[in-house]
Amino acid sequence: MERIPFVSLVGSEGSGKTTQAKILAERLNLPYICTGDMIRDAAKNDPSELGQACRDMFERHNYLPGPLLLKIVENRLKREDTKNGVVFDGGFRTQEETENLANTL
């Protein structure tokens, strides 16, 4: 069975995640995906309950619950451009999110 690369860079703000993720994505010829961008897009364009949860998150200045973040990731991974792998910039902040990521993949 072929292994598909899934890379997620995590770290504090200003640690270089975005810079390194973009370089890595380019070198591996994989899509660069920023979890923050996905959440902002859902807040702006998704009329569903998931989009509303993102809007509420921004209004309250807190984090999106892990299961909802994973739902956004799952939706993004269904797109054709991720079939050969992906490089994520940020995202998986908690043990729950990290442990449940395998099920999402």
C-alpha positions, 0 to 999 in steps of 0.5 A, spaced: 500 500 500 502 506 497 503 511 503 501 518 502 504 524 505 500 528 510 505 533 513 502 538 519 507 543 522 505 546 529 508 551 533 507 558 536 506 564 532 512 567 529 515 560 529 516 559 522 510 554 520 508 558 514 515 559 511 517 552 512 510 549 510 510 553 504 517 551 502 516 544 504 509 544 499 513 546 493 519 541 494 514 536 495 509 538 489 503 538 494 498 543 496 499 548 502 493 548 506 493 553 512 488 551 517 486 558 519 484 560 512 480 554 512 476 556 518 476 563 515 473 561 509 468 557 512 466 563 517 465 567 510 462 562 505 459 556 509 451 558 511 451 551 514 452 550 522 459 549 521 460 556 518 456 558 524 460 555 529 466 558 525 463 565 525 461 564 533 468 562 534 471 569 531 466 573 535 468 570 541 475 570 540 476 563 542 478 556 538 474 552 534 472 545 538 476 539 536 471 535 532 469 541 528 476 543 526 477 535 524 470 536 520 473 542 516 479 538 515 475 532 512 471 536 508 478 539 505 481 532 504 475 530 500 478 535 494 481 532 488 488 536 489 489 532 496 489 525 493 497 525 493 498 528 500 498 535 503 502 540 507 498 543 513 500 549 516 497 549 523 491 546 526 492 540 531 492 544 538 490 538 542 491 531 544 484 530 542 485 533 535 491 529 534 489 522 536 482 523 532 486 525 526 488 518 524 480 517 523 479 523 519 485 521 514 
